[in-house]
Amino acid sequence: MAEGKQDTGGLDTVVEVDPTSGEFKLRLPGKLAAMAGRNLAKAVEMAFAGFAPAQYRRAVHGTLQSRLDSAIVDQMCRAIENPDDRALAAALLRQSLISQAQKAESRAEILDLTAHHLAIEGPATQPVKEDISPDFLQHFWDTADRLSRSELREIFARILAREIARPDSFSASTLNLLATLHPRNAQKFEELCRMTFNIPELSFVIVSLPKHDKGPVNVLGTKPSIRIGEYIDEFGISREDLLDLQSVGLTRSSGEQEYPQLHKLYRKHLYVEYAGRTAHLVPDRSSPGGVNDAVGVISLTPTGRELRAVLMLEPHKDYTYALMNAYARIGVTMTLDPIQPSSA
């Protein structure tokens, strides 16, 4: 364990310990909404319930474990007369202390990242009018304590930041799934999300568009014949990948089961969020037909939508090119807004 960690501009710049009273104090960024500040304070309080401020400070800087000197354990076990019992008790006590220290340092890391995301994202567009749920916080920390991979702690921090800013955005089932998701399924899901549109109540990947009088069935791929479930195989998502994602509860189908109306997409939502960018879908007025036909999609479940919301997405290059061409064949022009410079 490192003796100290680099300041990220997160929790260590937001939380301090009062040298006189020994109590925690929050120094919140000016642009953070008042209720979000209260919710962050509750997250800190539950994460370190029972910790002394000095222990908290060591946990934040990643030095708590280094303070667990063996002499402390030996002194605590000195009253045990039998040497064998004393050795066993010392081993168990040392293991317990180290485990608790690791948990505290992991929680401090997540809170540090959470405060960092809150600071750079700013206040929610809608004022927060409710407190974060204690049940959510309890389940959040119980689940986060089992994480061993740093990339998962980063995603959990984004989830906590979103939940602090907009309570009831995430469910306990989403936390459970994320903590146990196989890394390969996680990678394939993120790749799939790079092909997704997002409108209110629905996130989906288009796998086929309606027929056009100037051409054959308007599939996205270049293969002349595609079996069911192989619509986006050439873009890195196989039929087996789609079945896996459906089986773990991230997608509703693996294809040829969902057909929303195309005109509802580009007439009602002319500006559509697509893989972290804004897409413009403009139908050609001279297009002879197809605007009321259904599109074939694979949509995300509520859990899939929640996880998609915390991913840092960029459109899948090859899929997006194929999608634009498929749209053009039915008289719809699709363009993407330029990438905006990051505020982070």
N, C-alpha and C positions, 0 to 999 in steps of 0.2 A: 504493500500500500504506500502510495506516495506521501511524503511528508507534508505536502501542501498542494493545492490545485490552483490553476490559473483562474483569475476572475473573469466571468463571462458577462458581467453587467446584469446578473440575475438576482437571485435571492440575497446574496451577501450585500448588495447595495440597497436592498429593500427592507431587510429585517436586521434589527440591532438589539443588543441587550443593554438595558438601562444600568449603568454602573452603580447607581445608588440603591434602587429598589430590586435590581436583579430580574426585572420582568422583561418580557419580549415587547418590542415596539416596532411598528411598521412605518416605514417611510415610503409611501406610495408615489409612483409617478403622477405628475399633475394631470395627465390625460386619462388616467384610470378612473372609471366611474366609482362613485362611493360604495354602491352595493357590491361591485366586483371586489373592491378593497376589503369589505367585510367578509366576503366569501373566501378570499385568499387567506385572511387571518384565521378563518375556521379550519382551512386545510392545514395550515401550519400548526395550529393548536392540536388537532387530532393526530397529526403525524408525530408530534413530540410530546404527547400527553405523559406527564410524570417525569420528563427530563428536566434536569437543572439547566439554567441558561449556559453555564460553562460547558456542559456536555454537548449542548446543542451547537455551540460555536465550534467545538472540535469536530463535530460531525460534518458541519458545513465545509470545513477545510480539509476533510478527509484524514484527520489525524487521531480520531477517537480510538481506533484499534491499537495504535502504537502506544497509547497511554495505559493499556492493560498489562501492567508489569506482572511477571510471574511471582514476584515477592508478595504482591497483594493477595493473590490466590493462596499462596502458602500460609500467609498470616491468618487468613480466614479459616483455614482448615487445621490450624495448629491444635485446636481443642480436641480433635478426634484422636483417641489414644492409639488405636490399632493402625500401624503404619500402612498396611494394605488398604484398609478402609480410607485412610487419609489420602493415599495416592489416587484411589478411585474417585473420591469426592473432589479432589483438586482437578482431575481431568475433566469431570463432568461440569464443574463450575467454570473452568477456563473455556470449555467449548460453548457453554451457554452465554458467557460474557462476550466472546468473540462473535457469536451468532447475532446477539442483540446489537453489537457495535456495527456489524456489517449492514443490518437492517436500517439502523439510524443513518449511516452514511449514504445508503442507497436512497432513502427518503429525502435526505438533504439534496442529493444530486437532482432528483426529480423536481423538487420544489424550486431549486435554482433555475432549472430550465423552464419551468412553468412561469416564473416571474419574468424571465427573459422574453418569452413569447407574449405575455400580457403587455409588457412594455413596448414591444415593437408593433403589435397589432392594434393597440389603442382601444378606445371604448367601442362597445357594440353599437350598431346603427339604431337599435331599439333599446331604450333604457332598461336596465335590469330591475325588475320589480319584486323578485323573490330571492330567498336565501337558497344556497346550495343544500341539498338534502344530506343530513347526517348519515342516513343509510347508504347513500352513494359514496360518501367519503370513507365510511367504514369498509365497504366492499372494495373500494378503489385501493386503499392501503393494504388490505389483506391480499389482494391479487398482485399488486405491485411488488410486495415483499418476495414473491416467488420468481421474479424476473432475474435472469442472469446475463442477458445480452443488452449491451448499451443502446443498440438501436431500438429495442423495445421500450426501454426507459424513456428515450426521446419521444416516441409516439405517445406513451402514457402521459408525458408532460404536456404535449399538445392537447390531448384529450382533457386533462385537468384544466388547462387554460381556457379551453372552449366552454367547459362546464361551469367554471367560475364566472365567465362573462355572460353565458346564456344557460342557466340551470335547466335540467331535464333534456339536454341535447343528446345524452348518451345513456345507454341502458347497461345493467349489470351483465346481461348476456354478451354484449359486445366486448366488455373487459375480459370475460371468461374465454371467449373464442380467441381473442388476440393473444392471450397469455399461453394458449395451448396450440396455436396454429403452426403447422409444419412450415419450416422456412421456405420450402419449394412452393407450397400453396400460397404463401404470403407474397413471394416474388411474382408468381403468375397472376395473382389478383391485382397487384400494383400495375403489371403490364396491361392487364385487361382494362383497368381504370384509365389508362392513357388513351383509350379509344372511346370513352364514354361521354355522352351528352348528359346534362343535368338540368331538369326543369322541376318546378314544384311537385313534390310527391313522386318523382320518377327519375331514376338514373339508369341509362341503358346504352348498350352497344348495338349499332345497326349491323345486321349480318346480311340483309338482302333488301333491295328496293323493288318497286313494282315493275312489271313488264312495260316496255315502250314499243310503239308501233314501228320504230326504226331499228329495233334490235331484239336479241333474245332475252331470257330471264336475266334480270339486272342484279347479278351477284357481284360481290366486291372483289373476289379473288380472280386470278387469271386462269385457273384450271378450267378446262372445258366441261368437266363433270365433277360435281362435288357431292359426296355422300352426306347424309344428315349428320350434323354435328361437326363437319369439317370446314365450315364457312370461313373461319379465320385461322386455319391451320398454318397457312403460309406467312402469317404475321406473328407466329410464335406461340399461339394458343391452340393446342390440339383438342380433339374430341375428348380424350381422356382427361385433359386439364379442365375442360368445362364440366365434366361429370364430377371431378374432385371438388371443384368450387361449389357446385350445386349441393353435393353431399355434406359439406361442412356448413352450409347455410349462408353463403355469401351471394349466390345468384339464385334466381327463381326458376331458371330453365337452362337447357343446353342447346336451344334452338328449335325453330318450327313449332313453337307453342304460344308465342306472344306476337300479336299483330296490331299495334296501335295505328291510328289513322295518320297518314303523312301530312295531310293538310292541317291537322291540329297542331302539328309540330311547327311548321314554318309560317303559318298565318297567325296563330295565337302567340307564339314565342319567336318573333323575328330575330331577336338577339338572344342567343342561347349559350350557356356556359358549356364549353367543350374542353375537357382535359385541362382545366386551369386557365383557359383562354376564352375570349368571347368570339363566338362564331356568328356570322351573318348568313342567313338562308333566304335567298331572294328568288321566287319563282318567275319564270319567263312568261309574260302574258300571252305569248303566241304558242305556248306549249299545248299540243293537241289533246292531252289527256294524262291520266295517271295521278292527278293531284289528290283524288279522293280514295285511291287504293291504299291498302295497308302495307306497312313496312314490317320486315321480320327483325325482331330485336331479342336480345338477352338482357333482362333487367336485373338490377341489384335488389336484394332483400333490404329491409330496414337496417339490419346489422351491417350489410355491405355498404349502404349509403353512409352510415355513421363512420365507418372506417375510411371510406373514400374522402370524407370531409377533412381528414387530418393528413392526407398524403400530399406531398409536394409534386404536382403533376406537370408533365410536359406532353403534348400530343405525340403519339406514335407516328413517326415520319412516313413509313411505307403505307400504313393503314389509312392515314389521313389523305395521302395522295390518291389512293384507290377510292376512298369515299367521295372525294371531290369529283373524280371522274365519273363515278356511278351517279351522283346527283346531276352532273351535267348532261348525262344521257337521257334524263327525264325532264330537262329544262329547268333545273334549279341550280343557281350559282351559290357556292359556299366559299366564304372567305373568312380568314382569321384576323383579329386585331393584332397589331404588333405587340411584342413582349414589352411590358412596362418595367422600368428599372425598379429593382428591389429597394424597399425602404429600410431593410435590415442593415 
